[in-house]
Amino acid sequence: MAACKRCGRELPSFSFGEMSDVCSDCERQVLTSRRVEASFPVTTTIVVINVLVFVAMMLSGASLSGGTAVQLIRWGANYGPLTLAGEWWRLLTSTFVHIGIVHLGINMWCLWNLGRLAELHLGRVQFALVYIASGVFASLASLLWHPQILSAGASGAVFGIAGALISALRLGAVSLGRDEIKQQLNSLLPFCVYNLIIGAVVPGIDNAAHIGGLIAGLVLGAFLAMLSRQRQQGR
């Protein structure tokens, strides 16, 4: 019996119209993917917010190479003495603040590439929730690891996206063929390992936030995969 070329499920032996080489679920996902690919609204919105915050910081007096500690704190950076004193909103706002144009550029490039993939595979709402939750958890991990150091940036949330994709792909929550899954994992895993090594070697990189975001993403991706399996079993 013929099998779907994307997920491997058996295709029905009889169908009306032209015979397809993919199952109905994969066909729907392909059509949905094509519609999403045209815009990626969540990824685009997050990137735009980050850029607008950076531009606003520049207009208020910060330099392209990075604002002063006072300026970064004013714009919502994560700083233990203030965050622990009750300004918990900094756990989220700090993920939209960047220390210089290079910091912003690297994070937005990674976000644009991984965000579109996550928005495609996880769905818009799920992706947005993963991004926010991973960013907050990354900020919390940074705060617990070195509470006296100022931290900011979207890299923890980006690691969360990578972690969620790894879990979703490994646990079968994404309707792709084995070769496609392997290819994407072969990109995601080295990305995480390589950047964690850089974070451990290069001074000034907040690796605690990277690890915290990655762990949050892995857990959230596994949770989404579990929900996906339950929905499939309930059909």
N, CA, C and O of each residue as an XYZ file, in Angstrom:
940
protein
N       0.849     -1.201      0.000
C       0.000      0.000      0.000
C       0.881      1.247      0.000
O       1.910      1.286      0.675
N       0.471      2.271     -0.766
C       1.261      3.493     -0.867
C       1.271      4.239      0.465
O       0.324      4.156      1.247
N       2.366      4.971      0.709
C       2.517      5.725      1.951
C       2.755      7.192      1.632
O       3.285      7.537      0.576
N       2.353      8.055      2.569
C       2.565      9.488      2.423
C       4.062      9.781      2.384
O       4.812      9.289      3.226
N       4.492     10.569      1.425
C       5.921     10.834      1.280
C       6.457     11.792      2.339
O       7.671     11.944      2.480
N       5.549     12.450      3.094
C       5.992     13.386      4.131
C       6.038     12.757      5.510
O       7.033     12.902      6.219
N       4.968     12.052      5.911
C       4.909     11.510      7.272
C       4.978      9.985      7.327
O       5.165      9.420      8.405
N       4.830      9.311      6.185
C       4.941      7.856      6.157
C       3.664      7.106      6.432
O       3.668      5.875      6.407
N       2.549      7.805      6.698
C       1.288      7.111      6.948
C       0.776      6.447      5.668
O       1.057      6.888      4.553
N       0.018      5.378      5.871
C      -0.559      4.695      4.721
C      -1.638      5.567      4.081
O      -2.446      6.189      4.771
N      -1.632      5.600      2.742
C      -2.642      6.358      2.021
C      -3.857      5.476      1.753
O      -3.709      4.263      1.607
N      -5.051      6.054      1.685
C      -6.243      5.240      1.415
C      -6.129      4.561      0.050
O      -5.573      5.120     -0.895
N      -6.662      3.356     -0.030
C      -6.573      2.588     -1.271
C      -7.506      3.134     -2.344
O      -7.332      2.845     -3.528
N      -8.501      3.927     -1.928
C      -9.452      4.479     -2.903
C      -9.748      5.928     -2.547
O      -9.960      6.254     -1.379
N      -9.761      6.789     -3.542
C     -10.113      8.184     -3.315
C     -10.680      8.760     -4.582
O     -10.395      8.270     -5.676
N     -11.501      9.821     -4.445
C     -12.073     10.487     -5.603
C     -11.059     11.475     -6.165
O     -10.275     12.056     -5.414
N     -11.073     11.666     -7.459
C     -10.189     12.631     -8.080
C      -8.792     12.090     -8.269
O      -8.557     10.883     -8.218
N      -7.858     13.018     -8.490
C      -6.468     12.637     -8.758
C      -5.801     12.086     -7.503
O      -5.956     12.643     -6.416
N      -5.064     10.999     -7.653
C      -4.379     10.361     -6.530
C      -3.231     11.242     -6.046
O      -2.405     11.689     -6.842
N      -3.186     11.486     -4.751
C      -2.129     12.314     -4.173
C      -1.085     11.437     -3.500
O      -1.392     10.333     -3.050
N       0.174     11.938     -3.429
C       1.233     11.179     -2.774
C       1.460     11.635     -1.340
O       2.431     11.222     -0.706
N       0.549     12.505     -0.808
C       0.602     12.907      0.592
C      -0.777     12.717      1.203
O      -1.787     12.790      0.503
N      -0.821     12.473      2.511
C      -2.093     12.267      3.196
C      -2.821     13.600      3.360
O      -2.246     14.662      3.124
N      -4.082     13.536      3.763
C      -4.895     14.750      3.873
C      -4.350     15.707      4.935
O      -4.407     16.923      4.754
N      -3.816     15.165      6.056
C      -3.277     16.027      7.110
C      -2.073     16.809      6.601
O      -1.960     18.012      6.835
N      -1.169     16.114      5.899
C       0.022     16.781      5.380
C      -0.343     17.780      4.293
O       0.275     18.839      4.184
N      -1.346     17.444      3.489
C      -1.776     18.354      2.439
C      -2.317     19.642      3.041
O      -2.042     20.731      2.538
N      -3.098     19.516      4.136
C      -3.616     20.710      4.810
C      -2.474     21.540      5.389
O      -2.492     22.770      5.339
N      -1.466     20.833      5.946
C      -0.344     21.555      6.532
C       0.453     22.294      5.466
O       0.910     23.415      5.694
N       0.620     21.677      4.316
C       1.334     22.329      3.223
C       0.618     23.596      2.787
O       1.251     24.631      2.578
N      -0.722     23.517      2.647
C      -1.510     24.680      2.249
C      -1.441     25.780      3.307
O      -1.322     26.963      2.988
N      -1.520     25.361      4.589
C      -1.408     26.332      5.684
C      -0.032     26.977      5.697
O       0.106     28.181      5.910
N       0.989     26.148      5.464
C       2.357     26.648      5.467
C       2.552     27.704      4.392
O       3.214     28.717      4.615
N       1.976     27.461      3.235
C       2.122     28.428      2.144
C       1.474     29.757      2.496
O       1.983     30.819      2.139
N       0.332     29.690      3.208
C      -0.330     30.933      3.605
C       0.499     31.667      4.655
O       0.650     32.887      4.593
N       1.040     30.913      5.629
C       1.826     31.531      6.701
C       3.113     32.124      6.159
O       3.542     33.195      6.588
N       3.735     31.416      5.201
C       5.008     31.869      4.656
C       4.915     33.244      4.024
O       5.918     33.945      3.892
N       3.710     33.627      3.634
C       3.551     34.907      2.957
C       3.747     36.096      3.886
O       3.992     37.204      3.410
N       3.646     35.898      5.208
C       3.691     37.049      6.093
C       4.510     36.840      7.370
O       5.278     37.722      7.753
N       4.361     35.693      8.034
C       4.981     35.447      9.341
C       4.722     36.633     10.270
O       5.668     37.296     10.696
N       3.459     36.908     10.589
C       3.123     38.125     11.339
C       3.724     38.193     12.735
O       4.134     39.270     13.166
N       3.789     37.076     13.455
C       4.308     37.117     14.835
C       5.803     37.408     14.825
O       6.274     38.271     15.565
N       6.546     36.694     13.990
C       7.984     36.918     13.898
C       8.277     38.349     13.478
O       9.134     39.014     14.061
N       7.562     38.817     12.467
C       7.768     40.184     11.980
C       7.479     41.205     13.073
O       8.229     42.166     13.241
N       6.390     40.998     13.818
C       6.017     41.929     14.884
C       7.082     41.993     15.971
O       7.437     43.075     16.441
N       7.589     40.828     16.369
C       8.607     40.797     17.424
C       9.882     41.503     16.965
O      10.478     42.268     17.723
N      10.296     41.247     15.735
C      11.491     41.910     15.198
C      11.288     43.419     15.148
O      12.177     44.179     15.533
N      10.128     43.853     14.677
C       9.842     45.285     14.572
C       9.867     45.946     15.946
O      10.408     47.042     16.094
N       9.284     45.292     16.957
C       9.281     45.858     18.315
C      10.706     46.035     18.819
O      11.050     47.078     19.375
N      11.535     45.011     18.623
C      12.932     45.107     19.064
C      13.661     46.263     18.376
O      14.393     47.016     19.019
N      13.455     46.393     17.074
C      14.115     47.459     16.320
C      13.612     48.829     16.758
O      14.404     49.758     16.913
N      12.305     48.961     16.959
C      11.736     50.241     17.377
C      12.245     50.654     18.756
O      12.524     51.831     18.988
N      12.366     49.695     19.670
C      12.908     50.009     20.996
C      14.339     50.519     20.873
O      14.727     51.484     21.530
N      15.120     49.851     20.015
C      16.512     50.272     19.831
C      16.586     51.672     19.222
O      17.390     52.496     19.656
N      15.754     51.941     18.225
C      15.728     53.269     17.606
C      15.331     54.328     18.632
O      15.922     55.407     18.685
N      14.334     54.011     19.438
C      13.896     54.953     20.473
C      15.025     55.219     21.470
O      15.196     56.350     21.926
N      15.788     54.190     21.806
C      16.935     54.381     22.699
C      17.957     55.315     22.068
O      18.511     56.183     22.743
N      18.210     55.138     20.761
C      19.167     56.004     20.069
C      18.678     57.460     20.072
O      19.460     58.381     20.305
N      17.398     57.657     19.814
C      16.835     59.005     19.785
C      16.881     59.671     21.156
O      16.909     60.897     21.263
N      16.888     58.833     22.218
C      16.928     59.390     23.576
C      18.355     59.641     24.057
O      18.564     60.125     25.169
N      19.345     59.307     23.209
C      20.725     59.620     23.581
C      21.681     58.462     23.668
O      22.879     58.688     23.838
N      21.219     57.227     23.560
C      22.116     56.069     23.608
C      22.933     55.993     22.315
O      22.501     56.497     21.277
N      24.095     55.374     22.376
C      24.961     55.265     21.199
C      24.716     53.961     20.469
O      24.130     53.031     21.024
N      25.166     53.890     19.217
C      25.019     52.676     18.424
C      25.782     51.501     19.028
O      25.393     50.346     18.852
N      26.853     51.794     19.728
C      27.677     50.726     20.315
C      27.124     50.220     21.634
O      27.643     49.254     22.194
N      26.075     50.861     22.139
C      25.460     50.406     23.391
C      25.268     51.546     24.359
O      26.144     52.396     24.520
N      24.106     51.559     25.010
C      23.827     52.626     25.947
C      24.554     52.433     27.274
O      25.136     51.380     27.533
N      24.508     53.453     28.094
C      25.078     53.352     29.435
C      24.170     52.479     30.305
O      23.034     52.184     29.932
N      24.681     52.074     31.458
C      23.892     51.249     32.371
C      22.611     51.980     32.777
O      21.547     51.368     32.867
N      22.713     53.276     33.018
C      21.541     54.060     33.417
C      20.503     54.065     32.301
O      19.310     53.915     32.565
N      20.944     54.234     31.059
C      20.021     54.248     29.924
C      19.361     52.890     29.731
O      18.157     52.816     29.489
N      20.137     51.817     29.835
C      19.592     50.471     29.656
C      18.569     50.148     30.739
O      17.526     49.555     30.464
N      18.878     50.543     31.969
C      17.930     50.316     33.074
C      16.656     51.119     32.846
O      15.556     50.631     33.108
N      16.800     52.342     32.363
C      15.636     53.194     32.105
C      14.712     52.554     31.074
O      13.493     52.711     31.142
N      15.299     51.833     30.120
C      14.500     51.224     29.056
C      14.037     49.810     29.385
O      13.393     49.166     28.556
N      14.356     49.312     30.589
C      13.775     48.043     31.031
C      14.706     46.872     31.132
O      14.248     45.732     31.196
N      16.026     47.113     31.150
C      16.973     46.000     31.282
C      16.778     45.283     32.610
O      16.236     45.846     33.561
N      17.221     44.048     32.660
C      17.107     43.217     33.860
C      18.264     43.534     34.805
O      19.427     43.350     34.445
N      17.957     44.003     35.996
C      18.985     44.366     36.970
C      18.507     43.927     38.340
O      17.504     44.424     38.852
N      19.242     42.982     38.932
C      18.832     42.326     40.162
C      18.296     43.227     41.260
O      17.185     43.000     41.739
N      19.049     44.249     41.679
C      18.573     45.097     42.779
C      17.206     45.723     42.517
O      16.458     45.973     43.462
N      16.865     45.981     41.258
C      15.568     46.552     40.931
C      14.523     45.469     40.676
O      13.391     45.568     41.150
N      14.902     44.441     39.931
C      13.956     43.364     39.619
C      13.500     42.667     40.894
O      12.309     42.417     41.083
N      14.456     42.355     41.769
C      14.126     41.672     43.018
C      13.396     42.578     44.002
O      12.784     42.103     44.959
N      13.463     43.879     43.763
C      12.769     44.831     44.638
C      11.308     45.014     44.233
O      10.594     45.826     44.821
N      10.871     44.263     43.233
C       9.469     44.324     42.845
C       9.215     44.705     41.402
O       8.074     44.646     40.942
N      10.264     45.100     40.668
C      10.082     45.475     39.265
C      10.205     44.230     38.385
O      11.094     44.136     37.538
N       9.294     43.275     38.603
C       9.374     41.984     37.916
C       9.105     42.087     36.424
O       9.460     41.185     35.664
N       8.487     43.171     36.002
C       8.237     43.370     34.577
C       9.532     43.409     33.775
O       9.515     43.211     32.560
N      10.651     43.661     34.444
C      11.945     43.696     33.761
C      12.324     42.328     33.186
O      13.115     42.251     32.246
N      11.767     41.256     33.743
C      12.052     39.921     33.201
C      11.577     39.809     31.760
O      12.148     39.055     30.972
N      10.534     40.555     31.415
C      10.033     40.547     30.037
C      10.602     41.698     29.216
O      11.064     41.488     28.095
N      10.573     42.915     29.766
C      11.018     44.066     28.974
C      12.486     43.969     28.579
O      12.883     44.493     27.538
N      13.286     43.311     29.390
C      14.711     43.196     29.078
C      14.962     42.405     27.799
O      16.008     42.556     27.168
N      14.000     41.556     27.415
C      14.177     40.761     26.192
C      14.004     41.599     24.928
O      14.273     41.119     23.827
N      13.560     42.842     25.077
C      13.393     43.743     23.926
C      14.422     44.871     23.932
O      14.351     45.782     23.108
N      15.372     44.812     24.855
C      16.406     45.839     24.969
C      17.745     45.238     24.537
O      18.092     44.128     24.941
N      18.503     45.982     23.706
C      19.773     45.452     23.224
C      20.912     46.435     23.466
O      20.733     47.652     23.441
N      22.083     45.863     23.700
C      23.263     46.656     24.054
C      24.106     46.865     22.800
O      25.145     46.226     22.630
N      23.662     47.747     21.937
C      24.406     48.076     20.737
C      23.832     47.454     19.477
O      23.067     46.491     19.537
N      24.210     48.013     18.338
C      23.689     47.591     17.041
C      24.125     46.171     16.679
O      23.360     45.437     16.053
N      25.338     45.775     17.060
C      25.809     44.423     16.758
C      24.988     43.387     17.524
O      24.576     42.369     16.968
N      24.759     43.659     18.797
C      23.938     42.786     19.638
C      22.544     42.626     19.037
O      22.025     41.514     18.938
N      21.951     43.735     18.642
C      20.629     43.714     18.026
C      20.651     42.943     16.708
O      19.784     42.103     16.466
N      21.629     43.222     15.861
C      21.689     42.602     14.545
C      21.811     41.089     14.610
O      21.114     40.379     13.884
N      22.689     40.587     15.472
C      22.876     39.136     15.601
C      21.600     38.474     16.102
O      21.163     37.461     15.557
N      21.006     39.049     17.139
C      19.791     38.453     17.707
C      18.622     38.492     16.726
O      17.854     37.534     16.642
N      18.481     39.586     15.986
C      17.364     39.685     15.047
C      17.561     38.745     13.854
O      16.587     38.213     13.322
N      18.791     38.540     13.436
C      19.057     37.594     12.346
C      18.663     36.181     12.776
O      18.008     35.461     12.023
N      19.062     35.787     13.982
C      18.704     34.458     14.504
C      17.196     34.346     14.711
O      16.591     33.322     14.392
N      16.596     35.409     15.249
C      15.154     35.404     15.490
C      14.381     35.281     14.183
O      13.400     34.541     14.118
N      14.801     35.985     13.154
C      14.101     35.946     11.878
C      14.118     34.550     11.274
O      13.108     34.091     10.740
N      15.256     33.874     11.356
C      15.373     32.536     10.781
C      14.663     31.479     11.625
O      13.895     30.681     11.089
N      14.907     31.463     12.921
C      14.276     30.463     13.783
C      12.801     30.780     14.025
O      11.979     29.870     14.127
N      12.468     32.064     14.116
C      11.084     32.446     14.373
C      10.144     32.016     13.263
O       9.053     31.517     13.537
N      10.547     32.200     12.022
C       9.696     31.789     10.896
C       9.479     30.281     10.901
O       8.383     29.799     10.614
N      10.544     29.538     11.232
C      10.427     28.082     11.287
C       9.474     27.658     12.396
O       8.645     26.768     12.206
N       9.597     28.299     13.558
C       8.715     27.960     14.684
C       7.285     28.376     14.419
O       6.352     27.650     14.761
N       7.103     29.536     13.814
C       5.746     29.994     13.496
C       5.074     29.046     12.517
O       3.859     28.847     12.560
N       5.876     28.464     11.636
C       5.361     27.521     10.645
C       4.998     26.190     11.292
O       3.922     25.652     11.032
N       5.883     25.651     12.133
C       5.695     24.317     12.700
C       4.812     24.305     13.947
O       4.014     23.385     14.131
N       4.950     25.319     14.804
C       4.225     25.333     16.072
C       2.891     26.051     15.989
O       1.981     25.768     16.769
N       2.768     26.971     15.055
C       1.573     27.802     14.984
C       1.842     29.165     15.601
O       2.744     29.310     16.427
N       1.074     30.148     15.210
C       1.334     31.523     15.632
C       1.193     31.720     17.136
O       2.087     32.268     17.782
N       0.072     31.274     17.690
C      -0.170     31.490     19.120
C       0.850     30.740     19.955
O       1.417     31.294     20.897
N       1.089     29.471     19.611
C       2.044     28.656     20.364
C       3.443     29.256     20.293
O       4.164     29.294     21.289
N       3.817     29.723     19.107
C       5.137     30.334     18.951
C       5.271     31.579     19.823
O       6.290     31.766     20.488
N       4.248     32.429     19.821
C       4.286     33.641     20.630
C       4.421     33.308     22.116
O       5.181     33.958     22.835
N       3.684     32.298     22.572
C       3.753     31.900     23.979
C       5.128     31.336     24.327
O       5.674     31.630     25.390
N       5.688     30.520     23.422
C       7.027     29.962     23.645
C       8.053     31.079     23.727
O       8.930     31.055     24.591
N       7.953     32.051     22.844
C       8.912     33.150     22.826
C       8.868     33.940     24.136
O       9.906     34.195     24.748
N       7.669     34.322     24.559
C       7.534     35.127     25.772
C       7.962     34.342     27.011
O       8.715     34.845     27.844
N       7.477     33.109     27.125
C       7.798     32.302     28.313
C       9.289     31.998     28.383
O       9.882     32.059     29.460
N       9.901     31.671     27.247
C      11.335     31.376     27.229
C      12.140     32.615     27.578
O      13.133     32.531     28.300
N      11.713     33.774     27.063
C      12.414     35.009     27.379
C      12.361     35.343     28.860
O      13.365     35.748     29.445
N      11.205     35.177     29.462
C      11.051     35.451     30.901
C      11.883     34.469     31.722
O      12.559     34.868     32.670
N      11.834     33.185     31.359
C      12.600     32.189     32.100
C      14.096     32.430     31.937
O      14.862     32.234     32.881
N      14.516     32.853     30.747
C      15.932     33.168     30.520
C      16.367     34.329     31.413
O      17.445     34.288     32.007
N      15.534     35.356     31.508
C      15.847     36.497     32.374
C      15.918     36.074     33.832
O      16.760     36.560     34.587
N      15.025     35.160     34.228
C      15.025     34.671     35.603
C      16.289     33.872     35.895
O      16.879     34.009     36.966
N      16.704     33.041     34.947
C      17.932     32.265     35.119
C      19.141     33.184     35.240
O      20.027     32.951     36.063
N      19.174     34.227     34.418
C      20.255     35.204     34.488
C      20.270     35.903     35.832
O      21.330     36.116     36.421
N      19.092     36.259     36.315
C      18.961     36.947     37.598
C      19.452     36.069     38.749
O      20.147     36.549     39.645
N      19.095     34.800     38.726
C      19.494     33.886     39.797
C      20.993     33.595     39.758
O      21.623     33.412     40.800
N      21.564     33.554     38.539
C      22.978     33.196     38.398
C      23.897     34.347     38.799
O      24.883     34.143     39.508
N      23.570     35.556     38.341
C      24.377     36.723     38.711
C      23.461     37.934     38.918
O      23.293     38.752     38.014
N      22.875     38.042     40.103
C      21.873     39.079     40.378
C      22.393     40.509     40.344
O      21.599     41.446     40.269
N      23.690     40.697     40.395
C      24.238     42.054     40.425
C      24.644     42.559     39.049
O      25.090     43.699     38.919
N      24.498     41.735     38.026
C      24.921     42.113     36.677
C      23.709     42.509     35.841
O      22.682     41.832     35.864
N      23.833     43.591     35.115
C      22.767     44.046     34.223
C      22.732     43.160     32.975
O      23.774     42.863     32.391
N      21.539     42.743     32.573
C      21.419     41.887     31.387
C      20.258     42.337     30.519
O      19.269     42.883     31.009
N      20.396     42.098     29.221
C      19.350     42.477     28.265
C      19.570     41.707     26.968
O      20.663     41.203     26.709
N      18.517     41.624     26.155
C      18.641     40.995     24.844
C      17.658     39.857     24.633
O      17.107     39.300     25.582
N      17.451     39.525     23.361
C      16.478     38.502     22.974
C      17.093     37.114     22.835
O      16.391     36.169     22.473
N      18.382     36.971     23.113
C      19.042     35.692     22.838
C      18.483     34.539     23.670
O      18.422     33.411     23.181
N      18.075     34.793     24.912
C      17.482     33.732     25.719
C      16.195     33.218     25.108
O      15.950     32.011     25.086
N      15.364     34.137     24.607
C      14.125     33.741     23.945
C      14.409     33.008     22.638
O      13.688     32.079     22.274
N      15.457     33.423     21.935
C      15.849     32.746     20.692
C      16.275     31.311     20.987
O      15.911     30.394     20.250
N      17.031     31.112     22.041
C      17.392     29.755     22.448
C      16.143     28.954     22.803
O      16.078     27.751     22.550
N      15.155     29.621     23.388
C      13.899     28.947     23.698
C      13.190     28.460     22.448
O      12.629     27.364     22.434
N      13.213     29.272     21.397
C      12.625     28.865     20.126
C      13.326     27.619     19.599
O      12.680     26.663     19.171
N      14.664     27.642     19.635
C      15.432     26.491     19.163
C      15.096     25.244     19.974
O      14.925     24.163     19.410
N      15.002     25.388     21.292
C      14.677     24.248     22.142
C      13.301     23.686     21.857
O      13.124     22.469     21.811
N      12.318     24.566     21.665
C      10.957     24.108     21.371
C      10.904     23.365     20.042
O      10.213     22.354     19.920
N      11.630     23.862     19.048
C      11.676     23.186     17.753
C      12.326     21.814     17.862
O      11.856     20.850     17.257
N      13.401     21.726     18.631
C      14.086     20.435     18.812
C      13.136     19.412     19.425
O      13.046     18.281     18.948
N      12.424     19.809     20.487
C      11.489     18.885     21.136
C      10.357     18.498     20.194
O       9.999     17.325     20.091
N       9.799     19.488     19.511
C       8.671     19.219     18.615
C       9.077     18.284     17.482
O       8.319     17.388     17.111
N      10.263     18.490     16.937
C      10.738     17.646     15.840
C      11.082     16.240     16.331
O      10.746     15.253     15.676
N      11.741     16.149     17.465
C      12.153     14.849     17.996
C      10.976     14.002     18.449
O      11.013     12.776     18.346
N       9.930     14.650     18.949
C       8.789     13.928     19.501
C       7.642     13.762     18.514
O       6.558     13.308     18.880
N       7.885     14.129     17.273
C       6.896     13.860     16.232
C       5.704     14.781     16.218
O       4.630     14.391     15.761
N       5.869     16.010     16.715
C       4.746     16.949     16.716
C       4.653     17.723     15.406
O       3.747     18.535     15.223
N       5.586     17.473     14.502
C       5.626     18.173     13.222
C       5.476     17.154     12.105
O       6.199     16.159     12.064
N       4.542     17.401     11.203
C       4.277     16.455     10.111
C       5.257     16.683      8.964
O       4.931     17.314      7.958
N       6.451     16.157      9.143
C       7.479     16.219      8.112
C       8.039     14.827      7.888
O       7.915     13.955      8.748
N       8.651     14.622      6.739
C       9.317     13.354      6.481
C      10.564     13.203      7.335
O      11.097     14.184      7.853
N      11.026     11.965      7.479
C      12.199     11.709      8.326
C      13.417     12.502      7.867
O      14.163     13.033      8.690
N      13.617     12.583      6.573
C      14.783     13.298      6.050
C      14.707     14.787      6.372
O      15.714     15.404      6.718
N      13.518     15.359      6.259
C      13.343     16.780      6.570
C      13.570     17.053      8.050
O      14.203     18.042      8.417
N      13.047     16.166      8.900
C      13.249     16.318     10.348
C      14.730     16.222     10.692
O      15.251     17.024     11.468
N      15.399     15.238     10.109
C      16.825     15.060     10.369
C      17.617     16.275      9.917
O      18.535     16.718     10.608
N      17.264     16.812      8.759
C      17.961     17.972      8.234
C      17.808     19.186      9.147
O      18.775     19.910      9.383
N      16.603     19.411      9.659
C      16.381     20.563     10.531
C      17.057     20.380     11.887
O      17.606     21.330     12.445
N      17.015     19.152     12.418
C      17.709     18.889     13.687
C      19.216     19.052     13.532
O      19.897     19.505     14.452
N      19.729     18.684     12.375
C      21.163     18.816     12.113
C      21.595     20.277     12.021
O      22.787     20.578     12.092
N      20.652     21.166     11.868
C      20.946     22.602     11.904
C      20.748     23.173     13.303
O      21.537     23.997     13.764
N      19.682     22.725     13.978
C      19.344     23.283     15.290
C      20.322     22.861     16.381
O      20.755     23.686     17.186
N      20.670     21.577     16.408
C      21.543     21.090     17.479
C      22.929     21.752     17.442
O      23.394     22.220     18.482
N      23.606     21.809     16.283
C      24.894     22.511     16.252
C      24.775     23.994     16.595
O      25.678     24.567     17.204
N      23.655     24.615     16.203
C      23.446     26.023     16.539
C      23.487     26.224     18.050
O      24.155     27.132     18.545
N      22.766     25.368     18.781
C      22.727     25.481     20.246
C      24.086     25.192     20.865
O      24.564     25.952     21.708
N      24.708     24.097     20.449
C      25.998     23.701     21.034
C      27.060     24.762     20.753
O      27.783     25.177     21.659
N      27.151     25.194     19.512
C      28.163     26.172     19.113
C      28.016     27.478     19.896
O      29.006     28.023     20.385
N      26.793     27.977     20.013
C      26.586     29.252     20.695
C      26.747     29.140     22.209
O      27.145     30.105     22.861
N      26.442     27.973     22.772
C      26.692     27.776     24.204
C      28.189     27.738     24.484
O      28.646     28.249     25.507
N      28.945     27.141     23.586
C      30.407     27.118     23.741
C      30.968     28.531     23.663
O      31.809     28.915     24.476
N      30.501     29.307     22.682
C      30.940     30.700     22.564
C      30.593     31.468     23.843
O      31.398     32.254     24.343
N      29.385     31.231     24.365
C      28.968     31.916     25.581
C      29.821     31.557     26.788
O      29.994     32.368     27.698
N      30.351     30.345     26.791
C      31.190     29.914     27.902
C      32.618     30.444     27.786
O      33.324     30.568     28.788
N      33.037     30.753     26.564
C      34.429     31.158     26.318
C      34.590     32.665     26.261
O      35.554     33.211     26.798
N      33.652     33.341     25.614
C      33.773     34.786     25.392
C      33.212     35.549     26.594
O      32.063     35.327     26.978
N      34.001     36.441     27.189
C      33.515     37.224     28.339
C      32.386     38.161     27.932
O      32.341     38.644     26.801
N      31.476     38.410     28.866
C      30.412     39.371     28.636
C      29.134     38.798     28.058
O      28.136     39.510     27.946
N      29.144     37.514     27.684
C      27.939     36.881     27.150
C      27.175     36.216     28.282
O      27.753     35.490     29.091
N      25.884     36.465     28.334
C      25.039     35.952     29.420
C      24.602     34.514     29.100
O      23.488     34.284     28.629
N      25.487     33.563     29.361
C      25.187     32.169     29.041
C      24.109     31.582     29.943
O      23.431     30.628     29.561
N      23.946     32.146     31.137
C      22.882     31.675     32.029
C      21.523     31.882     31.378
O      20.643     31.027     31.477
N      21.354     33.024     30.708
C      20.097     33.291     30.010
C      19.917     32.329     28.845
O      18.806     31.868     28.585
N      21.000     32.024     28.143
C      20.929     31.080     27.020
C      20.481     29.701     27.498
O      19.601     29.081     26.901
N      21.095     29.234     28.575
C      20.760     27.908     29.103
C      19.330     27.898     29.640
O      18.580     26.952     29.400
N      18.957     28.950     30.365
C      17.595     29.030     30.891
C      16.555     29.046     29.796
O      15.535     28.364     29.897
N      16.802     29.825     28.737
C      15.874     29.872     27.617
C      15.776     28.550     26.895
O      14.687     28.124     26.511
N      16.913     27.897     26.709
C      16.935     26.602     26.017
C      16.148     25.552     26.798
O      15.363     24.806     26.213
N      16.352     25.490     28.107
C      15.625     24.525     28.941
C      14.119     24.788     28.875
O      13.320     23.863     28.732
N      13.751     26.056     28.981
C      12.323     26.408     28.906
C      11.738     25.983     27.567
O      10.638     25.434     27.511
N      12.468     26.236     26.495
C      11.987     25.863     25.168
C      11.841     24.367     24.995
O      10.859     23.901     24.419
N      12.809     23.607     25.489
C      12.735     22.151     25.395
C      11.499     21.618     26.116
O      10.798     20.746     25.602
N      11.240     22.147     27.305
C      10.079     21.706     28.088
C       8.778     22.109     27.396
O       7.858     21.299     27.280
N       8.703     23.344     26.944
C       7.485     23.820     26.282
C       7.241     23.074     24.973
O       6.099     22.754     24.644
N       8.303     22.798     24.230
C       8.158     22.037     22.988
C       7.654     20.636     23.250
O       6.828     20.119     22.498
N       8.148     20.012     24.319
C       7.678     18.671     24.681
C       6.205     18.711     25.093
O       5.437     17.803     24.772
N       5.823     19.764     25.801
C       4.421     19.909     26.205
C       3.516     20.082     24.985
O       2.445     19.480     24.917
N       3.940     20.897     24.031
C       3.162     21.087     22.813
C       3.070     19.796     22.007
O       2.041     19.515     21.395
N       4.150     19.011     22.008
C       4.139     17.721     21.305
C       3.144     16.765     21.954
O       2.444     16.025     21.262
N       3.083     16.783     23.286
C       2.131     15.937     24.000
C       0.696     16.323     23.660
O      -0.147     15.458     23.422
N       0.423     17.625     23.637
C      -0.913     18.087     23.270
C      -1.259     17.705     21.837
O      -2.400     17.346     21.544
N      -0.279     17.780     20.948
C      -0.506     17.416     19.551
C      -0.863     15.944     19.417
O      -1.764     15.590     18.657
N      -0.162     15.081     20.152
C      -0.462     13.641     20.112
C      -1.846     13.361     20.669
O      -2.567     12.517     20.137
N      -2.229     14.060     21.738
C      -3.552     13.857     22.322
C      -4.657     14.253     21.343
O      -5.683     13.580     21.245
N      -4.435     15.351     20.620
C      -5.426     15.777     19.628
C      -5.546     14.754     18.504
O      -6.650     14.480     18.034
N      -4.418     14.184     18.066
C      -4.441     13.186     17.009
C      -5.137     11.925     17.456
O      -5.872     11.315     16.679
N      -4.916     11.513     18.713
C      -5.544     10.314     19.236
C      -7.040     10.519     19.438
O      -7.803      9.554     19.400
N      -7.471     11.758     19.653
C      -8.873     12.045     19.888
C      -9.698     12.155     18.625
O     -10.916     12.322     18.690
N      -9.043     12.062     17.464
C      -9.777     12.165     16.209
C     -10.583     10.913     15.926
O     -11.263     10.834     14.903
